Structure formats: C-alpha cells, structure tokens
Amino acid sequence: MADRDPEVIKQEIDAARSQLAVTVDTLTERANPRRLADDAKSRVLQLVNTPAVKATVAGVAGLVVVVIVVRFRRRRQLR
C-alpha cells in the first residue's frame, strides 16, 4: 500500500467523493416527503380510476343507500 502513487490515491479519493455526492443526491431526492406524497397520490389515483374499482365503489355506495332506506322505513313503521 505504501508503494502507491499519492496522485493515484488522490484521484481515487476524488472519484469516490464524487460518487458519494451523486449517491447522497439520489437518496435525498428519493426521500423527499413531497415527492413521496405526490407519488403515493398518483398511484392511488391510478388505482381508483380503474373500471373495477369504480364499479366496486358504485356498488358499495348503492348498498349503503339501500341500507339507509331500509332502516328509515323500519323506523317509520315502528312509530
């Protein structure tokens, strides 16, 4: 190790430093809370806009309306 040229060692250190800076920048971008929230929001919107999810939501909403109407009618009959 002692027989290595100091200039080569300096170049290797500079290259490692540059690579580390790129890695830190990449990690900083990936861990950005606003970016993470935007990515999650876009994934949810893509999922919700699929026909299967739209049909499921419509079916559940219809079922909720039916349950509310049935309960309302039962309460009126009990009076």
HTML snippet that shows the backbone in 3Dmol.js (N, CA, C, O; Angstrom):
<script src="https://3Dmol.org/build/3Dmol-min.js"></script>
<div id="view" style="width:600px;height:400px;position:relative"></div>
<script>
const pdb = `
ATOM      1  N   MET A   1       0.821  -1.181   0.000  1.00  0.00           N
ATOM      2  CA  MET A   1       0.000   0.000   0.000  1.00  0.00           C
ATOM      3  C   MET A   1       0.870   1.252   0.000  1.00  0.00           C
ATOM      4  O   MET A   1       0.484   2.267  -0.579  1.00  0.00           O
ATOM      5  N   ALA A   2       2.035   1.197   0.637  1.00  0.00           N
ATOM      6  CA  ALA A   2       2.919   2.354   0.731  1.00  0.00           C
ATOM      7  C   ALA A   2       3.565   2.674  -0.606  1.00  0.00           C
ATOM      8  O   ALA A   2       4.021   3.799  -0.811  1.00  0.00           O
ATOM      9  N   ASP A   3       3.616   1.711  -1.525  1.00  0.00           N
ATOM     10  CA  ASP A   3       4.270   1.960  -2.797  1.00  0.00           C
ATOM     11  C   ASP A   3       3.310   2.559  -3.835  1.00  0.00           C
ATOM     12  O   ASP A   3       3.677   2.685  -5.003  1.00  0.00           O
ATOM     13  N   ARG A   4       2.118   2.920  -3.439  1.00  0.00           N
ATOM     14  CA  ARG A   4       1.160   3.524  -4.380  1.00  0.00           C
ATOM     15  C   ARG A   4       1.478   5.001  -4.562  1.00  0.00           C
ATOM     16  O   ARG A   4       1.932   5.683  -3.643  1.00  0.00           O
ATOM     17  N   ASP A   5       1.230   5.460  -5.754  1.00  0.00           N
ATOM     18  CA  ASP A   5       1.482   6.864  -6.091  1.00  0.00           C
ATOM     19  C   ASP A   5       0.443   7.754  -5.396  1.00  0.00           C
ATOM     20  O   ASP A   5      -0.755   7.499  -5.521  1.00  0.00           O
ATOM     21  N   PRO A   6       0.867   8.773  -4.678  1.00  0.00           N
ATOM     22  CA  PRO A   6      -0.069   9.657  -3.977  1.00  0.00           C
ATOM     23  C   PRO A   6      -1.076  10.329  -4.921  1.00  0.00           C
ATOM     24  O   PRO A   6      -2.215  10.586  -4.532  1.00  0.00           O
ATOM     25  N   GLU A   7      -0.663  10.603  -6.131  1.00  0.00           N
ATOM     26  CA  GLU A   7      -1.581  11.233  -7.090  1.00  0.00           C
ATOM     27  C   GLU A   7      -2.714  10.277  -7.473  1.00  0.00           C
ATOM     28  O   GLU A   7      -3.863  10.695  -7.618  1.00  0.00           O
ATOM     29  N   VAL A   8      -2.383   8.995  -7.635  1.00  0.00           N
ATOM     30  CA  VAL A   8      -3.404   7.987  -7.945  1.00  0.00           C
ATOM     31  C   VAL A   8      -4.375   7.862  -6.773  1.00  0.00           C
ATOM     32  O   VAL A   8      -5.587   7.773  -6.970  1.00  0.00           O
ATOM     33  N   ILE A   9      -3.839   7.855  -5.563  1.00  0.00           N
ATOM     34  CA  ILE A   9      -4.689   7.773  -4.368  1.00  0.00           C
ATOM     35  C   ILE A   9      -5.621   8.982  -4.310  1.00  0.00           C
ATOM     36  O   ILE A   9      -6.806   8.846  -4.006  1.00  0.00           O
ATOM     37  N   LYS A  10      -5.077  10.165  -4.604  1.00  0.00           N
ATOM     38  CA  LYS A  10      -5.898  11.382  -4.586  1.00  0.00           C
ATOM     39  C   LYS A  10      -7.005  11.299  -5.633  1.00  0.00           C
ATOM     40  O   LYS A  10      -8.141  11.690  -5.362  1.00  0.00           O
ATOM     41  N   GLN A  11      -6.688  10.797  -6.821  1.00  0.00           N
ATOM     42  CA  GLN A  11      -7.695  10.656  -7.871  1.00  0.00           C
ATOM     43  C   GLN A  11      -8.782   9.667  -7.451  1.00  0.00           C
ATOM     44  O   GLN A  11      -9.964   9.897  -7.707  1.00  0.00           O
ATOM     45  N   GLU A  12      -8.387   8.569  -6.809  1.00  0.00           N
ATOM     46  CA  GLU A  12      -9.366   7.589  -6.338  1.00  0.00           C
ATOM     47  C   GLU A  12     -10.276   8.191  -5.265  1.00  0.00           C
ATOM     48  O   GLU A  12     -11.483   7.951  -5.254  1.00  0.00           O
ATOM     49  N   ILE A  13      -9.681   8.975  -4.368  1.00  0.00           N
ATOM     50  CA  ILE A  13     -10.473   9.632  -3.323  1.00  0.00           C
ATOM     51  C   ILE A  13     -11.449  10.626  -3.949  1.00  0.00           C
ATOM     52  O   ILE A  13     -12.611  10.693  -3.548  1.00  0.00           O
ATOM     53  N   ASP A  14     -10.979  11.400  -4.931  1.00  0.00           N
ATOM     54  CA  ASP A  14     -11.856  12.362  -5.603  1.00  0.00           C
ATOM     55  C   ASP A  14     -12.996  11.656  -6.333  1.00  0.00           C
ATOM     56  O   ASP A  14     -14.137  12.116  -6.305  1.00  0.00           O
ATOM     57  N   ALA A  15     -12.682  10.538  -6.985  1.00  0.00           N
ATOM     58  CA  ALA A  15     -13.717   9.780  -7.685  1.00  0.00           C
ATOM     59  C   ALA A  15     -14.734   9.217  -6.693  1.00  0.00           C
ATOM     60  O   ALA A  15     -15.941   9.260  -6.933  1.00  0.00           O
ATOM     61  N   ALA A  16     -14.232   8.689  -5.578  1.00  0.00           N
ATOM     62  CA  ALA A  16     -15.136   8.156  -4.553  1.00  0.00           C
ATOM     63  C   ALA A  16     -16.001   9.266  -3.969  1.00  0.00           C
ATOM     64  O   ALA A  16     -17.187   9.058  -3.716  1.00  0.00           O
ATOM     65  N   ARG A  17     -15.422  10.433  -3.755  1.00  0.00           N
ATOM     66  CA  ARG A  17     -16.167  11.579  -3.221  1.00  0.00           C
ATOM     67  C   ARG A  17     -17.267  11.997  -4.201  1.00  0.00           C
ATOM     68  O   ARG A  17     -18.392  12.283  -3.792  1.00  0.00           O
ATOM     69  N   SER A  18     -16.943  12.029  -5.476  1.00  0.00           N
ATOM     70  CA  SER A  18     -17.936  12.401  -6.487  1.00  0.00           C
ATOM     71  C   SER A  18     -19.074  11.387  -6.531  1.00  0.00           C
ATOM     72  O   SER A  18     -20.245  11.757  -6.610  1.00  0.00           O
ATOM     73  N   GLN A  19     -18.722  10.116  -6.480  1.00  0.00           N
ATOM     74  CA  GLN A  19     -19.744   9.068  -6.496  1.00  0.00           C
ATOM     75  C   GLN A  19     -20.614   9.150  -5.247  1.00  0.00           C
ATOM     76  O   GLN A  19     -21.830   8.969  -5.321  1.00  0.00           O
ATOM     77  N   LEU A  20     -19.998   9.421  -4.111  1.00  0.00           N
ATOM     78  CA  LEU A  20     -20.749   9.560  -2.868  1.00  0.00           C
ATOM     79  C   LEU A  20     -21.708  10.745  -2.950  1.00  0.00           C
ATOM     80  O   LEU A  20     -22.838  10.658  -2.470  1.00  0.00           O
ATOM     81  N   ALA A  21     -21.271  11.842  -3.549  1.00  0.00           N
ATOM     82  CA  ALA A  21     -22.138  13.015  -3.703  1.00  0.00           C
ATOM     83  C   ALA A  21     -23.347  12.677  -4.566  1.00  0.00           C
ATOM     84  O   ALA A  21     -24.467  13.081  -4.255  1.00  0.00           O
ATOM     85  N   VAL A  22     -23.124  11.939  -5.646  1.00  0.00           N
ATOM     86  CA  VAL A  22     -24.229  11.527  -6.510  1.00  0.00           C
ATOM     87  C   VAL A  22     -25.192  10.625  -5.743  1.00  0.00           C
ATOM     88  O   VAL A  22     -26.409  10.772  -5.853  1.00  0.00           O
ATOM     89  N   THR A  23     -24.643   9.697  -4.968  1.00  0.00           N
ATOM     90  CA  THR A  23     -25.475   8.785  -4.188  1.00  0.00           C
ATOM     91  C   THR A  23     -26.304   9.544  -3.158  1.00  0.00           C
ATOM     92  O   THR A  23     -27.493   9.272  -2.997  1.00  0.00           O
ATOM     93  N   VAL A  24     -25.689  10.488  -2.467  1.00  0.00           N
ATOM     94  CA  VAL A  24     -26.413  11.286  -1.470  1.00  0.00           C
ATOM     95  C   VAL A  24     -27.510  12.102  -2.147  1.00  0.00           C
ATOM     96  O   VAL A  24     -28.624  12.186  -1.628  1.00  0.00           O
ATOM     97  N   ASP A  25     -27.214  12.698  -3.285  1.00  0.00           N
ATOM     98  CA  ASP A  25     -28.232  13.467  -4.009  1.00  0.00           C
ATOM     99  C   ASP A  25     -29.401  12.577  -4.423  1.00  0.00           C
ATOM    100  O   ASP A  25     -30.560  12.976  -4.309  1.00  0.00           O
ATOM    101  N   THR A  26     -29.099  11.381  -4.899  1.00  0.00           N
ATOM    102  CA  THR A  26     -30.146  10.443  -5.297  1.00  0.00           C
ATOM    103  C   THR A  26     -31.007  10.051  -4.106  1.00  0.00           C
ATOM    104  O   THR A  26     -32.234  10.044  -4.201  1.00  0.00           O
ATOM    105  N   LEU A  27     -30.376   9.727  -2.992  1.00  0.00           N
ATOM    106  CA  LEU A  27     -31.128   9.352  -1.792  1.00  0.00           C
ATOM    107  C   LEU A  27     -31.966  10.515  -1.273  1.00  0.00           C
ATOM    108  O   LEU A  27     -33.095  10.318  -0.823  1.00  0.00           O
ATOM    109  N   THR A  28     -31.423  11.710  -1.334  1.00  0.00           N
ATOM    110  CA  THR A  28     -32.164  12.894  -0.895  1.00  0.00           C
ATOM    111  C   THR A  28     -33.405  13.092  -1.749  1.00  0.00           C
ATOM    112  O   THR A  28     -34.475  13.406  -1.229  1.00  0.00           O
ATOM    113  N   GLU A  29     -33.270  12.912  -3.046  1.00  0.00           N
ATOM    114  CA  GLU A  29     -34.420  13.060  -3.941  1.00  0.00           C
ATOM    115  C   GLU A  29     -35.459  11.976  -3.675  1.00  0.00           C
ATOM    116  O   GLU A  29     -36.657  12.257  -3.646  1.00  0.00           O
ATOM    117  N   ARG A  30     -35.012  10.757  -3.484  1.00  0.00           N
ATOM    118  CA  ARG A  30     -35.946   9.654  -3.232  1.00  0.00           C
ATOM    119  C   ARG A  30     -36.683   9.813  -1.917  1.00  0.00           C
ATOM    120  O   ARG A  30     -37.843   9.415  -1.805  1.00  0.00           O
ATOM    121  N   ALA A  31     -36.030  10.389  -0.923  1.00  0.00           N
ATOM    122  CA  ALA A  31     -36.620  10.509   0.411  1.00  0.00           C
ATOM    123  C   ALA A  31     -37.358  11.829   0.616  1.00  0.00           C
ATOM    124  O   ALA A  31     -37.816  12.107   1.725  1.00  0.00           O
ATOM    125  N   ASN A  32     -37.481  12.632  -0.410  1.00  0.00           N
ATOM    126  CA  ASN A  32     -38.173  13.908  -0.300  1.00  0.00           C
ATOM    127  C   ASN A  32     -39.646  13.661   0.039  1.00  0.00           C
ATOM    128  O   ASN A  32     -40.346  13.011  -0.737  1.00  0.00           O
ATOM    129  N   PRO A  33     -40.129  14.161   1.176  1.00  0.00           N
ATOM    130  CA  PRO A  33     -41.513  13.897   1.589  1.00  0.00           C
ATOM    131  C   PRO A  33     -42.552  14.356   0.567  1.00  0.00           C
ATOM    132  O   PRO A  33     -43.536  13.655   0.330  1.00  0.00           O
ATOM    133  N   ARG A  34     -42.346  15.509  -0.033  1.00  0.00           N
ATOM    134  CA  ARG A  34     -43.319  15.989  -1.023  1.00  0.00           C
ATOM    135  C   ARG A  34     -43.356  15.053  -2.227  1.00  0.00           C
ATOM    136  O   ARG A  34     -44.429  14.753  -2.751  1.00  0.00           O
ATOM    137  N   ARG A  35     -42.192  14.595  -2.663  1.00  0.00           N
ATOM    138  CA  ARG A  35     -42.136  13.671  -3.800  1.00  0.00           C
ATOM    139  C   ARG A  35     -42.804  12.354  -3.449  1.00  0.00           C
ATOM    140  O   ARG A  35     -43.551  11.799  -4.254  1.00  0.00           O
ATOM    141  N   LEU A  36     -42.538  11.851  -2.248  1.00  0.00           N
ATOM    142  CA  LEU A  36     -43.164  10.603  -1.816  1.00  0.00           C
ATOM    143  C   LEU A  36     -44.678  10.745  -1.768  1.00  0.00           C
ATOM    144  O   LEU A  36     -45.401   9.841  -2.187  1.00  0.00           O
ATOM    145  N   ALA A  37     -45.160  11.872  -1.259  1.00  0.00           N
ATOM    146  CA  ALA A  37     -46.606  12.103  -1.190  1.00  0.00           C
ATOM    147  C   ALA A  37     -47.203  12.208  -2.589  1.00  0.00           C
ATOM    148  O   ALA A  37     -48.271  11.653  -2.849  1.00  0.00           O
ATOM    149  N   ASP A  38     -46.531  12.905  -3.478  1.00  0.00           N
ATOM    150  CA  ASP A  38     -47.022  13.029  -4.852  1.00  0.00           C
ATOM    151  C   ASP A  38     -47.059  11.674  -5.553  1.00  0.00           C
ATOM    152  O   ASP A  38     -48.012  11.369  -6.270  1.00  0.00           O
ATOM    153  N   ASP A  39     -46.027  10.867  -5.347  1.00  0.00           N
ATOM    154  CA  ASP A  39     -46.001   9.530  -5.945  1.00  0.00           C
ATOM    155  C   ASP A  39     -47.139   8.668  -5.405  1.00  0.00           C
ATOM    156  O   ASP A  39     -47.810   7.974  -6.170  1.00  0.00           O
ATOM    157  N   ALA A  40     -47.357   8.710  -4.099  1.00  0.00           N
ATOM    158  CA  ALA A  40     -48.436   7.926  -3.494  1.00  0.00           C
ATOM    159  C   ALA A  40     -49.788   8.396  -4.018  1.00  0.00           C
ATOM    160  O   ALA A  40     -50.660   7.580  -4.316  1.00  0.00           O
ATOM    161  N   LYS A  41     -49.958   9.693  -4.127  1.00  0.00           N
ATOM    162  CA  LYS A  41     -51.217  10.249  -4.624  1.00  0.00           C
ATOM    163  C   LYS A  41     -51.480   9.787  -6.056  1.00  0.00           C
ATOM    164  O   LYS A  41     -52.598   9.393  -6.386  1.00  0.00           O
ATOM    165  N   SER A  42     -50.462   9.835  -6.900  1.00  0.00           N
ATOM    166  CA  SER A  42     -50.660   9.426  -8.294  1.00  0.00           C
ATOM    167  C   SER A  42     -50.958   7.933  -8.399  1.00  0.00           C
ATOM    168  O   SER A  42     -51.758   7.519  -9.238  1.00  0.00           O
ATOM    169  N   ARG A  43     -50.317   7.115  -7.548  1.00  0.00           N
ATOM    170  CA  ARG A  43     -50.615   5.675  -7.568  1.00  0.00           C
ATOM    171  C   ARG A  43     -52.051   5.408  -7.135  1.00  0.00           C
ATOM    172  O   ARG A  43     -52.734   4.572  -7.726  1.00  0.00           O
ATOM    173  N   VAL A  44     -52.508   6.113  -6.109  1.00  0.00           N
ATOM    174  CA  VAL A  44     -53.888   5.932  -5.639  1.00  0.00           C
ATOM    175  C   VAL A  44     -54.869   6.378  -6.713  1.00  0.00           C
ATOM    176  O   VAL A  44     -55.863   5.698  -6.967  1.00  0.00           O
ATOM    177  N   LEU A  45     -54.599   7.513  -7.344  1.00  0.00           N
ATOM    178  CA  LEU A  45     -55.492   7.991  -8.397  1.00  0.00           C
ATOM    179  C   LEU A  45     -55.544   7.019  -9.569  1.00  0.00           C
ATOM    180  O   LEU A  45     -56.608   6.803 -10.149  1.00  0.00           O
ATOM    181  N   GLN A  46     -54.412   6.437  -9.917  1.00  0.00           N
ATOM    182  CA  GLN A  46     -54.403   5.442 -10.992  1.00  0.00           C
ATOM    183  C   GLN A  46     -55.238   4.232 -10.604  1.00  0.00           C
ATOM    184  O   GLN A  46     -55.986   3.698 -11.423  1.00  0.00           O
ATOM    185  N   LEU A  47     -55.111   3.802  -9.364  1.00  0.00           N
ATOM    186  CA  LEU A  47     -55.873   2.645  -8.898  1.00  0.00           C
ATOM    187  C   LEU A  47     -57.361   2.948  -8.870  1.00  0.00           C
ATOM    188  O   LEU A  47     -58.171   2.131  -9.308  1.00  0.00           O
ATOM    189  N   VAL A  48     -57.728   4.116  -8.359  1.00  0.00           N
ATOM    190  CA  VAL A  48     -59.140   4.472  -8.220  1.00  0.00           C
ATOM    191  C   VAL A  48     -59.799   4.649  -9.580  1.00  0.00           C
ATOM    192  O   VAL A  48     -61.000   4.417  -9.718  1.00  0.00           O
ATOM    193  N   ASN A  49     -59.047   5.050 -10.566  1.00  0.00           N
ATOM    194  CA  ASN A  49     -59.622   5.293 -11.885  1.00  0.00           C
ATOM    195  C   ASN A  49     -59.759   4.030 -12.736  1.00  0.00           C
ATOM    196  O   ASN A  49     -60.135   4.118 -13.905  1.00  0.00           O
ATOM    197  N   THR A  50     -59.464   2.876 -12.181  1.00  0.00           N
ATOM    198  CA  THR A  50     -59.668   1.643 -12.940  1.00  0.00           C
ATOM    199  C   THR A  50     -61.151   1.278 -12.907  1.00  0.00           C
ATOM    200  O   THR A  50     -61.830   1.549 -11.917  1.00  0.00           O
ATOM    201  N   PRO A  51     -61.656   0.669 -13.972  1.00  0.00           N
ATOM    202  CA  PRO A  51     -63.077   0.315 -14.022  1.00  0.00           C
ATOM    203  C   PRO A  51     -63.519  -0.598 -12.872  1.00  0.00           C
ATOM    204  O   PRO A  51     -64.627  -0.450 -12.358  1.00  0.00           O
ATOM    205  N   ALA A  52     -62.676  -1.523 -12.475  1.00  0.00           N
ATOM    206  CA  ALA A  52     -63.055  -2.448 -11.399  1.00  0.00           C
ATOM    207  C   ALA A  52     -63.282  -1.705 -10.091  1.00  0.00           C
ATOM    208  O   ALA A  52     -64.242  -1.987  -9.374  1.00  0.00           O
ATOM    209  N   VAL A  53     -62.411  -0.765  -9.778  1.00  0.00           N
ATOM    210  CA  VAL A  53     -62.558  -0.005  -8.529  1.00  0.00           C
ATOM    211  C   VAL A  53     -63.769   0.912  -8.615  1.00  0.00           C
ATOM    212  O   VAL A  53     -64.508   1.053  -7.641  1.00  0.00           O
ATOM    213  N   LYS A  54     -63.979   1.532  -9.760  1.00  0.00           N
ATOM    214  CA  LYS A  54     -65.153   2.396  -9.919  1.00  0.00           C
ATOM    215  C   LYS A  54     -66.437   1.596  -9.723  1.00  0.00           C
ATOM    216  O   LYS A  54     -67.361   2.064  -9.058  1.00  0.00           O
ATOM    217  N   ALA A  55     -66.504   0.404 -10.290  1.00  0.00           N
ATOM    218  CA  ALA A  55     -67.692  -0.432 -10.139  1.00  0.00           C
ATOM    219  C   ALA A  55     -67.875  -0.849  -8.687  1.00  0.00           C
ATOM    220  O   ALA A  55     -69.000  -0.871  -8.187  1.00  0.00           O
ATOM    221  N   THR A  56     -66.799  -1.176  -8.015  1.00  0.00           N
ATOM    222  CA  THR A  56     -66.876  -1.574  -6.610  1.00  0.00           C
ATOM    223  C   THR A  56     -67.369  -0.421  -5.749  1.00  0.00           C
ATOM    224  O   THR A  56     -68.231  -0.608  -4.890  1.00  0.00           O
ATOM    225  N   VAL A  57     -66.831   0.759  -5.972  1.00  0.00           N
ATOM    226  CA  VAL A  57     -67.256   1.932  -5.202  1.00  0.00           C
ATOM    227  C   VAL A  57     -68.733   2.225  -5.461  1.00  0.00           C
ATOM    228  O   VAL A  57     -69.476   2.536  -4.530  1.00  0.00           O
ATOM    229  N   ALA A  58     -69.152   2.130  -6.697  1.00  0.00           N
ATOM    230  CA  ALA A  58     -70.561   2.361  -7.019  1.00  0.00           C
ATOM    231  C   ALA A  58     -71.445   1.317  -6.344  1.00  0.00           C
ATOM    232  O   ALA A  58     -72.510   1.650  -5.824  1.00  0.00           O
ATOM    233  N   GLY A  59     -71.016   0.071  -6.348  1.00  0.00           N
ATOM    234  CA  GLY A  59     -71.787  -0.988  -5.692  1.00  0.00           C
ATOM    235  C   GLY A  59     -71.894  -0.775  -4.196  1.00  0.00           C
ATOM    236  O   GLY A  59     -72.969  -0.945  -3.621  1.00  0.00           O
ATOM    237  N   VAL A  60     -70.807  -0.409  -3.565  1.00  0.00           N
ATOM    238  CA  VAL A  60     -70.823  -0.157  -2.116  1.00  0.00           C
ATOM    239  C   VAL A  60     -71.706   1.044  -1.804  1.00  0.00           C
ATOM    240  O   VAL A  60     -72.472   1.018  -0.840  1.00  0.00           O
ATOM    241  N   ALA A  61     -71.604   2.091  -2.610  1.00  0.00           N
ATOM    242  CA  ALA A  61     -72.445   3.273  -2.391  1.00  0.00           C
ATOM    243  C   ALA A  61     -73.920   2.911  -2.534  1.00  0.00           C
ATOM    244  O   ALA A  61     -74.749   3.356  -1.741  1.00  0.00           O
ATOM    245  N   GLY A  62     -74.245   2.116  -3.533  1.00  0.00           N
ATOM    246  CA  GLY A  62     -75.629   1.668  -3.704  1.00  0.00           C
ATOM    247  C   GLY A  62     -76.108   0.849  -2.528  1.00  0.00           C
ATOM    248  O   GLY A  62     -77.242   1.012  -2.076  1.00  0.00           O
ATOM    249  N   LEU A  63     -75.268  -0.022  -2.031  1.00  0.00           N
ATOM    250  CA  LEU A  63     -75.621  -0.842  -0.873  1.00  0.00           C
ATOM    251  C   LEU A  63     -75.857   0.024   0.360  1.00  0.00           C
ATOM    252  O   LEU A  63     -76.791  -0.225   1.122  1.00  0.00           O
ATOM    253  N   VAL A  64     -75.031   1.024   0.557  1.00  0.00           N
ATOM    254  CA  VAL A  64     -75.204   1.935   1.696  1.00  0.00           C
ATOM    255  C   VAL A  64     -76.540   2.666   1.586  1.00  0.00           C
ATOM    256  O   VAL A  64     -77.246   2.817   2.583  1.00  0.00           O
ATOM    257  N   VAL A  65     -76.886   3.116   0.398  1.00  0.00           N
ATOM    258  CA  VAL A  65     -78.168   3.799   0.198  1.00  0.00           C
ATOM    259  C   VAL A  65     -79.324   2.859   0.517  1.00  0.00           C
ATOM    260  O   VAL A  65     -80.280   3.262   1.179  1.00  0.00           O
ATOM    261  N   VAL A  66     -79.252   1.624   0.060  1.00  0.00           N
ATOM    262  CA  VAL A  66     -80.310   0.645   0.336  1.00  0.00           C
ATOM    263  C   VAL A  66     -80.438   0.409   1.836  1.00  0.00           C
ATOM    264  O   VAL A  66     -81.554   0.378   2.355  1.00  0.00           O
ATOM    265  N   VAL A  67     -79.342   0.245   2.534  1.00  0.00           N
ATOM    266  CA  VAL A  67     -79.381   0.011   3.982  1.00  0.00           C
ATOM    267  C   VAL A  67     -79.999   1.211   4.697  1.00  0.00           C
ATOM    268  O   VAL A  67     -80.800   1.032   5.615  1.00  0.00           O
ATOM    269  N   ILE A  68     -79.650   2.406   4.301  1.00  0.00           N
ATOM    270  CA  ILE A  68     -80.209   3.608   4.930  1.00  0.00           C
ATOM    271  C   ILE A  68     -81.714   3.688   4.690  1.00  0.00           C
ATOM    272  O   ILE A  68     -82.473   3.991   5.611  1.00  0.00           O
ATOM    273  N   VAL A  69     -82.147   3.422   3.473  1.00  0.00           N
ATOM    274  CA  VAL A  69     -83.579   3.468   3.159  1.00  0.00           C
ATOM    275  C   VAL A  69     -84.334   2.415   3.953  1.00  0.00           C
ATOM    276  O   VAL A  69     -85.399   2.707   4.496  1.00  0.00           O
ATOM    277  N   VAL A  70     -83.810   1.203   4.035  1.00  0.00           N
ATOM    278  CA  VAL A  70     -84.475   0.126   4.780  1.00  0.00           C
ATOM    279  C   VAL A  70     -84.576   0.495   6.253  1.00  0.00           C
ATOM    280  O   VAL A  70     -85.633   0.304   6.855  1.00  0.00           O
ATOM    281  N   ARG A  71     -83.538   1.003   6.837  1.00  0.00           N
ATOM    282  CA  ARG A  71     -83.579   1.407   8.253  1.00  0.00           C
ATOM    283  C   ARG A  71     -84.581   2.536   8.474  1.00  0.00           C
ATOM    284  O   ARG A  71     -85.323   2.530   9.456  1.00  0.00           O
ATOM    285  N   PHE A  72     -84.599   3.487   7.575  1.00  0.00           N
ATOM    286  CA  PHE A  72     -85.534   4.599   7.698  1.00  0.00           C
ATOM    287  C   PHE A  72     -86.972   4.094   7.650  1.00  0.00           C
ATOM    288  O   PHE A  72     -87.803   4.518   8.453  1.00  0.00           O
ATOM    289  N   ARG A  73     -87.268   3.200   6.725  1.00  0.00           N
ATOM    290  CA  ARG A  73     -88.632   2.660   6.604  1.00  0.00           C
ATOM    291  C   ARG A  73     -89.017   1.837   7.828  1.00  0.00           C
ATOM    292  O   ARG A  73     -90.156   1.911   8.289  1.00  0.00           O
ATOM    293  N   ARG A  74     -88.086   1.060   8.356  1.00  0.00           N
ATOM    294  CA  ARG A  74     -88.380   0.267   9.556  1.00  0.00           C
ATOM    295  C   ARG A  74     -88.687   1.172  10.742  1.00  0.00           C
ATOM    296  O   ARG A  74     -89.593   0.884  11.525  1.00  0.00           O
ATOM    297  N   ARG A  75     -87.958   2.237  10.877  1.00  0.00           N
ATOM    298  CA  ARG A  75     -88.201   3.162  11.992  1.00  0.00           C
ATOM    299  C   ARG A  75     -89.560   3.834  11.855  1.00  0.00           C
ATOM    300  O   ARG A  75     -90.251   4.057  12.849  1.00  0.00           O
ATOM    301  N   ARG A  76     -89.938   4.153  10.635  1.00  0.00           N
ATOM    302  CA  ARG A  76     -91.254   4.781  10.414  1.00  0.00           C
ATOM    303  C   ARG A  76     -92.372   3.801  10.731  1.00  0.00           C
ATOM    304  O   ARG A  76     -93.410   4.203  11.256  1.00  0.00           O
ATOM    305  N   GLN A  77     -92.180   2.518  10.419  1.00  0.00           N
ATOM    306  CA  GLN A  77     -93.214   1.512  10.683  1.00  0.00           C
ATOM    307  C   GLN A  77     -93.372   1.249  12.171  1.00  0.00           C
ATOM    308  O   GLN A  77     -94.465   0.904  12.621  1.00  0.00           O
ATOM    309  N   LEU A  78     -92.312   1.403  12.937  1.00  0.00           N
ATOM    310  CA  LEU A  78     -92.365   1.145  14.370  1.00  0.00           C
ATOM    311  C   LEU A  78     -93.087   2.259  15.123  1.00  0.00           C
ATOM    312  O   LEU A  78     -93.475   2.041  16.270  1.00  0.00           O
ATOM    313  N   ARG A  79     -93.278   3.394  14.562  1.00  0.00           N
ATOM    314  CA  ARG A  79     -93.941   4.512  15.244  1.00  0.00           C
ATOM    315  C   ARG A  79     -95.404   4.350  15.292  1.00  0.00           C
ATOM    316  O   ARG A  79     -96.103   5.207  15.832  1.00  0.00           O
TER     317      ARG A  79
END
`;
const viewer = $3Dmol.createViewer("view");
viewer.addModel(pdb, "pdb");
viewer.setStyle({}, {cartoon: {color: "spectrum"}});
viewer.zoomTo();
viewer.render();
</script>
